[in-house]
Amino acid sequence: MPAQAASAAPAPAAAAQLERGNGPEPSTLDAHRCQEVACGNVLRDLYEGLVTEDAQGRLVPGIAERWTVSADGRTWTFALRPGLRWSNGEALDAAQVVASFRRAFAPATAAPFGELFDALDGAQAVQAGRRPPQQLGVSAPDPRTVVFRLTRSASLPALLTLPIAFPVYLPAVERYGAQHTQPGRLVSNGAYRLGAWTPQANLVVEKNPHFHAAAGVALPRVRFHVTEDAAAELQRFAAGDLDLTEVVPPQPLPALRARFGEQLRLSPYLGAFWLGLNATQPPFRPACASARCAEQALALRRALTMAIDRDKLTRYVTGLGETPAYGIVPPGIAGYAPAAMPWAAWTQAQREAHARALYRHAGYSLEKPLVLELRYNTSTPHRRLSLAVAAMWKQTLGVQVRLRNEEWKVFVQNRKQRAITQAFRGGWIGDLPDARNFLAAFANDGPLNWMGYDDAGYRERLARADAAATEAARNAWLRAAEQRLLNDNAAIPLYFYTSKHLVSRRVRGFQANALDRHASRWLSLAP
């Protein structure tokens, strides 16, 4: 585990250091292995890809100053800025960017977001070990040019803002292996460099003087605090210990507004919260190979889905502007009409009556109740929501629920392995405003398919979307795929997110955006 640096530069005046809540301990600072918001927040300060985002979430040039795309949408060419440097002062060129991409997709890296780049020529074959990394569809014809070859049209500039696309300093990886992420060893290319990391406490980044836009970076230091307990994070903000929180705990909205006024920032957010059901293990794996067993497993999944009162969850449990979800893809994606559960327009009483009938059909009753484990990562909001869902399942169906909370790293590992999980906390925060980003993980047996969902019809619909000649046709096939996923009840949608932060009055430059990304380089502190 990364340790705090042996020595650090003298800290500047407190007013010059931003104190940020960041949720759980980052699972890694290896950009290619990051799969959650906590590490993504830090990595977007430490690194910069070919393309980046401004404070409003708009795509802007990163280490590439410009780019072009061929008429068929299959070849993208990026021109690097002149004079790029790593945080140790060494030159950064196109060949290193290409080498970093090859490392990202090498099987040994096991990059969890590799499947999002399935349009990149050779990406899936390289990651699976069927082709060498040198055959990945990215090349450097000269020191300032990077070329990508795609097998289908895709939103490549948006994908290049993800940590998996950040250039990693390979000499440190080769010398230190997994320990290259420690302070004093991590070499980055973004607005900041790693200063210190105290596990389970905080992580400090310091302004990188070699960053190409260093003159525009106002904050000399940023400290990211581990804040798994949202209620404690709020109290630290109220006491002046934090300038910016990662979340806001569930509390009555009028009381929060009365207490914090304009410091409470709620905004639409491209994210969906759902519960996953492990289809590879009992009770959601059919007990036999017959059609009846498959029908009973589906009936159980559907009963659990219909028994949850989403209006109560969003009104009384989450309570910060979230909206009930009856689909996987949130609203707000241009050109896409989200699908929904067929019974979304029913009353809750109708849903619950049907859920009880399905529960009986699946072979369960009050005399023979389902005993189910619901797993979630340690967090006050997740605990409250899990308790509420367990109570609804108990009251409506008689399900006996055992709650299991785990520290984030343990939870992520167990969820990925699909060995001991039954029902578990899931969800997806958009990496880019594209419905496919919310649906792709269900289409293969990759590390993000936590349910083990396996359906040929679903994969066929996604393939037709990829081959579509128009954006309208693509969105129609994506919607058909989402509808099939919902009809199979592979996951239980609960609500669509809002972003929710407390932002100190002294913080300048904080702007709402759909992906809720707030790189520290765009922020400053008033006196």
C-alpha positions as MATLAB code, in Angstrom:
seq = 'MPAQAASAAPAPAAAAQLERGNGPEPSTLDAHRCQEVACGNVLRDLYEGLVTEDAQGRLVPGIAERWTVSADGRTWTFALRPGLRWSNGEALDAAQVVASFRRAFAPATAAPFGELFDALDGAQAVQAGRRPPQQLGVSAPDPRTVVFRLTRSASLPALLTLPIAFPVYLPAVERYGAQHTQPGRLVSNGAYRLGAWTPQANLVVEKNPHFHAAAGVALPRVRFHVTEDAAAELQRFAAGDLDLTEVVPPQPLPALRARFGEQLRLSPYLGAFWLGLNATQPPFRPACASARCAEQALALRRALTMAIDRDKLTRYVTGLGETPAYGIVPPGIAGYAPAAMPWAAWTQAQREAHARALYRHAGYSLEKPLVLELRYNTSTPHRRLSLAVAAMWKQTLGVQVRLRNEEWKVFVQNRKQRAITQAFRGGWIGDLPDARNFLAAFANDGPLNWMGYDDAGYRERLARADAAATEAARNAWLRAAEQRLLNDNAAIPLYFYTSKHLVSRRVRGFQANALDRHASRWLSLAP';
ca = [
       0.000    0.000    0.000;
       1.335    3.472   -0.833;
       3.022    5.197    2.057;
       3.477    8.823    2.918;
       6.523   10.496    1.408;
       9.584   10.546    3.641;
       9.860   14.280    3.237;
       7.675   17.011    1.786;
       8.056   20.617    0.821;
       6.980   23.166    3.423;
       3.247   23.738    3.282;
       2.088   27.141    2.027;
      -0.406   29.249    3.903;
      -3.579   27.343    4.752;
      -5.691   29.615    2.539;
      -3.777   28.356   -0.520;
      -4.570   24.668    0.098;
      -7.902   23.220   -0.996;
      -9.361   20.609    1.357;
     -11.499   18.120   -0.615;
     -13.631   15.257    0.650;
     -13.158   12.303   -1.677;
     -15.213    9.381   -0.391;
     -13.469    6.032    0.168;
      -9.751    5.376    0.033;
      -8.664    5.261   -3.639;
      -8.219    1.618   -4.612;
      -5.184    2.526   -6.744;
      -3.339    5.417   -8.357;
      -2.400    3.266  -11.327;
      -4.347    5.163  -13.971;
      -4.877    2.088  -16.116;
      -6.382    0.116  -13.218;
      -8.683    2.776  -11.764;
     -12.364    1.849  -11.816;
     -14.079    4.176   -9.344;
     -14.756    7.859   -8.690;
     -12.365    8.115   -5.712;
      -9.255    7.317   -7.744;
     -10.589    9.098  -10.845;
     -10.853   12.401   -8.953;
      -7.201   12.241   -7.938;
      -5.916   10.919  -11.261;
      -7.544   13.783  -13.182;
      -5.367   16.122  -11.125;
      -2.221   14.039  -11.589;
      -2.564   13.226  -15.283;
      -3.826   14.664  -18.531;
      -4.802   12.671  -21.610;
      -4.835   13.688  -25.239;
      -8.238   15.266  -24.598;
      -9.531   16.726  -21.347;
     -12.550   18.634  -20.012;
     -13.020   22.180  -18.854;
     -14.877   23.204  -15.702;
     -18.229   22.901  -17.505;
     -17.468   19.397  -18.733;
     -16.824   20.390  -22.349;
     -14.157   18.518  -24.328;
     -11.044   20.655  -24.803;
      -7.468   19.944  -25.948;
      -5.266   18.144  -23.421;
      -1.746   17.134  -24.344;
      -2.996   17.135  -27.937;
      -3.452   20.657  -29.272;
      -5.769   19.532  -32.106;
      -7.175   16.438  -33.827;
      -8.880   15.343  -37.037;
     -11.007   12.365  -38.051;
     -11.345   10.636  -41.421;
     -14.585   10.771  -43.412;
     -15.545    7.222  -42.391;
     -14.949    7.945  -38.682;
     -12.378    5.150  -38.415;
      -9.050    7.034  -38.277;
      -8.281    9.733  -35.726;
      -5.084   11.778  -35.796;
      -3.892   13.800  -32.786;
      -1.156   16.443  -32.875;
       0.685   16.842  -29.554;
       1.573   20.175  -28.039;
       5.251   21.127  -28.382;
       7.542   20.828  -25.373;
       5.479   18.422  -23.241;
       7.160   17.282  -20.013;
       6.626   14.717  -17.293;
       6.543   15.965  -13.704;
      10.229   14.988  -13.361;
      11.128   17.297  -16.252;
      11.750   14.606  -18.875;
      10.286   15.014  -22.361;
       6.958   13.355  -23.220;
       6.456   12.378  -26.866;
       4.064   10.403  -29.064;
       6.023    7.157  -28.813;
       5.562    7.181  -25.030;
       1.830    7.783  -25.434;
       1.611    4.744  -27.741;
       3.702    2.605  -25.360;
       1.412    3.607  -22.499;
      -1.666    2.538  -24.473;
      -0.030   -0.824  -25.157;
       0.641   -1.261  -21.462;
      -2.969   -0.305  -20.650;
      -4.355   -3.090  -22.831;
      -1.734   -5.745  -22.032;
      -3.367   -8.769  -20.326;
      -1.160   -8.388  -17.240;
      -2.535   -4.891  -16.576;
      -6.122   -6.193  -16.443;
      -7.503   -2.706  -17.041;
     -11.163   -2.785  -15.909;
     -12.282   -0.171  -18.456;
     -10.579   -1.825  -21.421;
     -13.893   -3.059  -22.757;
     -15.088    0.522  -23.253;
     -12.488    0.732  -26.044;
     -13.887   -2.214  -27.986;
     -13.999    0.009  -31.103;
     -10.187    0.391  -31.032;
      -8.637   -2.006  -33.521;
      -7.162   -4.974  -31.701;
      -8.050   -3.769  -28.194;
     -10.141   -6.770  -27.189;
      -7.761   -9.278  -28.793;
      -4.730   -7.685  -27.120;
      -6.383   -7.585  -23.712;
      -7.403  -11.230  -24.075;
      -3.845  -12.213  -25.038;
      -4.743  -13.298  -28.580;
      -2.598  -10.580  -30.170;
       0.585   -8.836  -28.981;
       0.305   -5.237  -27.689;
       2.290   -4.054  -30.732;
      -0.782   -4.863  -32.879;
      -3.025   -2.439  -30.973;
      -4.553    0.115  -33.339;
      -2.523    3.106  -32.118;
       0.722    4.356  -33.648;
       3.162    7.287  -33.645;
       4.355    8.156  -37.156;
       6.468   10.978  -35.684;
       7.259   12.365  -32.189;
       4.257   14.716  -32.148;
       1.562   12.610  -33.855;
      -0.631    9.817  -32.478;
      -2.971    7.900  -34.804;
      -5.855    5.620  -33.769;
      -7.499    3.012  -36.016;
     -11.076    2.068  -35.115;
     -13.217   -0.800  -36.374;
     -16.397    1.267  -36.071;
     -17.299    4.859  -35.419;
     -17.070    5.847  -31.742;
     -16.847    8.936  -29.530;
     -13.066    8.626  -29.269;
     -12.301   12.131  -27.864;
     -14.704   11.508  -24.964;
     -13.164    8.090  -24.297;
      -9.712    9.661  -24.171;
     -10.680   11.605  -21.033;
     -10.803    8.326  -19.052;
      -7.860    7.365  -16.789;
      -7.130    4.255  -18.877;
      -6.131    6.651  -21.684;
      -3.715    8.685  -19.551;
      -0.006    8.344  -20.381;
       1.819    6.479  -17.615;
       5.562    6.903  -17.029;
       6.760    3.409  -17.925;
      10.324    3.606  -16.521;
       8.809    3.894  -13.019;
       6.450    0.986  -13.722;
       9.362   -1.146  -14.914;
      11.511   -0.242  -11.915;
       8.953   -0.342   -9.108;
       6.072   -2.435  -10.449;
       2.850   -1.943   -8.486;
       4.724    0.384   -6.090;
       5.244    3.028   -8.799;
       2.180    4.824   -7.385;
       3.958    5.762   -4.141;
       4.967    9.366   -3.397;
       8.474    9.995   -4.652;
       8.022    7.338   -7.345;
       4.861    8.358   -9.179;
       5.727   10.474  -12.212;
       2.737   12.117  -13.890;
       2.028   14.736  -16.543;
      -0.969   16.682  -15.244;
      -1.507   19.901  -13.371;
      -0.343   18.290  -10.115;
       2.159   15.722   -8.855;
       1.785   13.413   -5.871;
       3.203   14.879   -2.668;
       2.061   12.507    0.085;
      -0.349    9.661    0.734;
      -1.388    8.660    4.242;
      -3.537    5.525    3.833;
      -7.085    5.801    5.142;
      -6.530    9.495    5.948;
      -5.606   11.819    3.074;
      -3.616   12.312   -0.070;
      -1.815   15.540   -1.064;
      -1.066   16.733   -4.590;
       1.200   19.685   -5.372;
       1.328   21.947   -8.404;
       3.431   20.498  -11.230;
       5.787   23.223  -12.563;
       6.363   21.236  -15.761;
       2.652   21.167  -16.727;
       2.134   22.887  -20.068;
      -0.544   25.187  -18.580;
       1.005   25.620  -15.112;
       0.583   29.389  -15.267;
      -3.203   28.952  -15.180;
      -3.251   26.631  -12.146;
      -4.206   28.708   -9.115;
      -3.987   26.204   -6.262;
      -0.476   25.178   -5.155;
      -1.728   22.223   -3.088;
      -4.847   20.098   -2.774;
      -5.526   17.610   -0.001;
      -7.990   14.799   -0.758;
      -9.512   13.414    2.442;
     -10.890    9.911    2.892;
     -14.530   10.538    3.850;
     -16.429    7.240    3.776;
     -18.854    8.477    6.446;
     -20.988   11.104    4.695;
     -22.427   12.413    7.982;
     -18.941   12.937    9.399;
     -17.910   14.612    6.151;
     -20.774   17.097    6.522;
     -19.724   17.904   10.079;
     -16.142   18.470    8.972;
     -17.405   20.876    6.324;
     -19.546   22.707    8.879;
     -16.505   23.021   11.150;
     -14.443   24.529    8.327;
     -12.133   21.527    7.914;
     -13.281   20.861    4.332;
     -13.856   23.275    1.451;
     -15.633   20.756   -0.767;
     -17.465   17.523    0.026;
     -17.747   14.482   -2.212;
     -21.382   13.826   -1.236;
     -24.110   15.080    1.074;
     -25.722   12.574    3.474;
     -29.455   11.847    3.264;
     -31.226   14.569    5.231;
     -34.400   16.589    4.684;
     -33.668   18.975    1.866;
     -35.356   22.031    3.459;
     -33.178   21.644    6.560;
     -30.011   21.374    4.465;
     -30.931   24.472    2.472;
     -31.720   26.385    5.644;
     -28.395   25.405    7.158;
     -26.055   25.785    4.184;
     -27.864   28.057    1.711;
     -26.053   28.501   -1.596;
     -23.219   26.283   -0.377;
     -25.458   23.264   -1.138;
     -25.023   22.398   -4.827;
     -27.498   19.923   -6.371;
     -27.382   19.244  -10.109;
     -28.522   16.629  -12.650;
     -25.965   13.868  -12.942;
     -25.474   11.177  -15.561;
     -25.595    8.225  -13.196;
     -27.852    5.306  -12.277;
     -28.025    3.373   -8.994;
     -29.146   -0.228   -9.135;
     -28.799   -3.502   -7.288;
     -27.045   -6.362   -9.049;
     -28.210   -9.969   -8.886;
     -25.497  -12.602   -9.325;
     -26.817  -14.844  -12.103;
     -23.949  -17.320  -11.690;
     -24.834  -18.381   -8.122;
     -27.985  -19.453   -6.240;
     -30.693  -18.277   -5.864;
     -30.602  -16.368   -9.165;
     -28.986  -19.122  -11.209;
     -31.661  -21.597  -12.368;
     -31.643  -24.703  -10.181;
     -31.747  -26.984  -13.246;
     -31.485  -26.802  -17.038;
     -35.231  -26.981  -17.705;
     -37.351  -24.102  -18.961;
     -39.369  -24.220  -15.745;
     -36.284  -23.632  -13.610;
     -35.298  -20.669  -15.772;
     -38.845  -19.322  -15.466;
     -38.759  -19.601  -11.668;
     -35.403  -17.804  -11.459;
     -36.810  -14.993  -13.604;
     -39.951  -14.838  -11.438;
     -37.807  -14.405   -8.323;
     -35.732  -11.618   -9.866;
     -38.886   -9.854  -11.029;
     -40.595  -10.236   -7.656;
     -37.677   -8.594   -5.858;
     -37.637   -5.797   -8.433;
     -41.347   -5.020   -8.171;
     -41.485   -5.164   -4.363;
     -39.341   -2.029   -3.950;
     -41.139    1.305   -3.586;
     -38.816    3.691   -5.432;
     -40.940    6.731   -4.640;
     -40.421    6.132   -0.931;
     -36.703    5.543   -1.432;
     -36.134    8.817   -3.259;
     -38.483   10.829   -1.038;
     -37.497    9.594    2.404;
     -34.174    7.742    2.129;
     -32.053    9.532   -0.466;
     -34.094   12.749   -0.476;
     -31.766   15.024   -2.459;
     -33.487   15.326   -5.809;
     -32.924   11.770   -7.069;
     -35.626   10.389   -9.372;
     -37.070    6.846   -9.318;
     -35.455    4.629  -11.951;
     -37.187    1.974  -14.002;
     -34.323    1.593  -16.470;
     -30.540    1.420  -16.627;
     -29.789    4.451  -18.828;
     -30.562    7.825  -17.213;
     -32.373   10.599  -19.070;
     -30.446   13.483  -20.592;
     -28.478   11.740  -23.354;
     -29.085   13.547  -26.631;
     -31.042   11.479  -29.150;
     -31.709    8.562  -26.818;
     -35.136    7.639  -25.414;
     -34.492    5.401  -22.375;
     -36.343    2.102  -21.998;
     -38.340    1.224  -18.872;
     -39.735   -1.762  -16.996;
     -43.072   -2.823  -18.571;
     -44.891   -2.190  -15.283;
     -43.408    1.246  -14.607;
     -46.839    2.939  -14.898;
     -48.531    0.602  -12.394;
     -49.408    1.711   -8.889;
     -47.178    0.432   -6.107;
     -50.070   -1.647   -4.756;
     -50.407   -3.373   -8.140;
     -46.673   -4.022   -8.276;
     -46.594   -5.528   -4.809;
     -49.578   -7.813   -5.468;
     -47.912   -9.102   -8.632;
     -44.577   -9.454   -6.793;
     -46.205  -11.747   -4.197;
     -47.670  -13.940   -6.934;
     -44.284  -14.176   -8.664;
     -42.579  -14.981   -5.348;
     -44.951  -17.916   -4.823;
     -44.414  -19.066   -8.411;
     -40.671  -19.092   -7.745;
     -41.267  -21.573   -4.919;
     -41.106  -19.298   -1.868;
     -43.646  -18.390    0.797;
     -43.916  -17.136    4.367;
     -43.391  -20.731    5.496;
     -40.441  -21.188    3.100;
     -38.878  -17.725    2.833;
     -35.986  -16.723    0.654;
     -32.843  -16.077    2.707;
     -30.786  -13.505    0.847;
     -27.548  -11.623    1.431;
     -27.420   -7.973    0.341;
     -23.859   -6.651    0.128;
     -22.742   -3.013   -0.017;
     -19.580   -0.981    0.531;
     -19.207    0.914    3.787;
     -21.099    4.187    3.464;
     -23.849    5.875    5.455;
     -26.127    6.460    2.412;
     -25.634    2.894    1.169;
     -26.389    1.475    4.592;
     -29.604    3.493    4.881;
     -30.730    2.442    1.433;
     -29.890   -1.231    2.041;
     -31.849   -1.198    5.292;
     -34.847    0.314    3.500;
     -34.738   -2.222    0.654;
     -34.391   -5.111    3.121;
     -37.436   -3.835    5.042;
     -39.498   -3.609    1.833;
     -38.552   -7.133    0.789;
     -39.401   -8.403    4.276;
     -42.741   -6.598    4.502;
     -43.983   -7.353    0.995;
     -42.594  -10.838    0.403;
     -41.274  -12.165    3.691;
     -37.667  -12.321    2.479;
     -35.085  -12.717    5.240;
     -32.217  -10.379    4.349;
     -28.708  -10.441    5.793;
     -26.857   -7.182    5.255;
     -23.109   -7.310    4.608;
     -20.997   -4.158    4.455;
     -17.369   -4.237    3.321;
     -14.499   -1.802    2.961;
     -14.398   -0.543   -0.626;
     -11.430   -2.549   -1.913;
     -12.786   -5.805   -0.482;
     -16.268   -5.081   -1.825;
     -14.952   -4.360   -5.338;
     -12.934   -7.573   -5.396;
     -15.810   -9.747   -4.174;
     -18.236   -8.168   -6.611;
     -15.876   -8.743   -9.536;
     -15.206  -12.393   -8.660;
     -18.935  -13.306   -8.448;
     -18.140  -16.142   -6.024;
     -19.866  -15.150   -2.769;
     -22.175  -12.306   -3.840;
     -25.950  -12.706   -4.184;
     -27.587   -9.264   -4.277;
     -25.244   -6.311   -4.102;
     -24.943   -2.588   -4.530;
     -24.279   -1.676   -8.171;
     -24.738    1.296  -10.416;
     -22.911    3.227  -13.065;
     -21.657    6.790  -13.382;
     -21.390    7.853  -17.014;
     -17.878    8.012  -18.429;
     -19.280    9.838  -21.448;
     -22.797   10.916  -22.504;
     -23.604    7.767  -24.481;
     -26.222    5.094  -23.714;
     -23.794    2.384  -24.782;
     -21.531    3.340  -21.892;
     -24.254    2.159  -19.483;
     -25.013   -1.035  -21.400;
     -21.659   -2.381  -22.615;
     -20.622   -4.141  -19.401;
     -23.618   -6.516  -19.581;
     -22.564   -7.791  -23.015;
     -19.500   -9.864  -22.159;
     -17.809  -11.751  -19.370;
     -15.486   -8.877  -18.477;
     -14.637   -7.550  -15.009;
     -17.508   -5.036  -15.068;
     -20.236   -7.640  -15.668;
     -20.715   -8.180  -11.950;
     -23.990  -10.057  -12.509;
     -22.563  -12.600  -14.934;
     -25.429  -11.753  -17.299;
     -25.152  -13.873  -20.448;
     -27.705  -13.416  -23.232;
     -27.090  -13.840  -26.960;
     -30.074  -11.683  -27.883;
     -28.719   -8.789  -25.858;
     -25.292   -9.082  -27.479;
     -26.884   -9.196  -30.922;
     -28.736   -5.927  -30.327;
     -25.566   -4.197  -29.190;
     -23.743   -5.527  -32.258;
     -26.482   -4.135  -34.515;
     -26.146   -0.785  -32.749;
     -22.404   -0.821  -33.438;
     -23.008   -1.538  -37.125;
     -25.801    1.028  -37.556;
     -25.356    3.543  -40.369;
     -27.095    6.432  -38.604;
     -27.196    7.793  -35.055;
     -30.986    7.286  -34.959;
     -30.659    3.623  -35.903;
     -27.858    3.158  -33.394;
     -29.962    4.610  -30.583;
     -32.943    2.448  -31.581;
     -30.873   -0.733  -31.293;
     -29.366    0.437  -27.994;
     -32.870    0.994  -26.664;
     -33.870   -2.498  -27.798;
     -30.870   -3.901  -25.919;
     -31.772   -1.985  -22.774;
     -35.365   -3.225  -22.983;
     -34.206   -6.838  -23.230;
     -31.945   -6.341  -20.220;
     -34.839   -4.920  -18.214;
     -37.206   -7.694  -19.282;
     -34.658  -10.222  -17.998;
     -34.382   -8.375  -14.662;
     -30.622   -8.822  -14.596;
     -30.368   -5.804  -12.297;
     -32.795   -3.813  -10.141;
     -32.843   -0.101  -11.063;
     -33.571    2.107   -8.058;
     -32.864    5.754   -8.860;
     -31.036    8.196  -11.080;
     -28.444   10.317   -9.371;
     -28.102   13.966   -8.710;
     -24.668   15.338   -7.949;
     -24.639   16.776   -4.449;
     -21.828   18.692   -2.845;
     -21.239   21.272   -0.175;
     -18.957   23.963   -1.591;
     -17.419   26.607    0.635;
     -18.099   30.232   -0.210;
     -14.364   30.763   -0.627;
     -14.123   28.221   -3.485;
     -14.167   29.815   -6.942;
     -14.628   28.100  -10.313;
     -16.824   25.177   -9.227;
     -19.360   24.548  -12.008;
     -22.007   21.860  -12.330;
     -21.611   19.409  -15.191;
     -23.395   16.203  -16.203;
     -20.448   13.924  -15.382;
     -19.728   15.694  -12.068;
     -15.998   16.047  -12.726;
     -14.231   18.930  -11.026;
     -10.513   18.980  -11.697;
      -8.666   21.118   -9.150;
      -6.860   23.051  -11.904;
     -10.089   24.985  -12.589;
     -10.632   25.920   -8.936;
      -9.231   28.685   -6.748;
      -9.715   30.032   -3.247;
     -10.791   33.537   -2.326;
      -8.875   35.214    0.513;
];
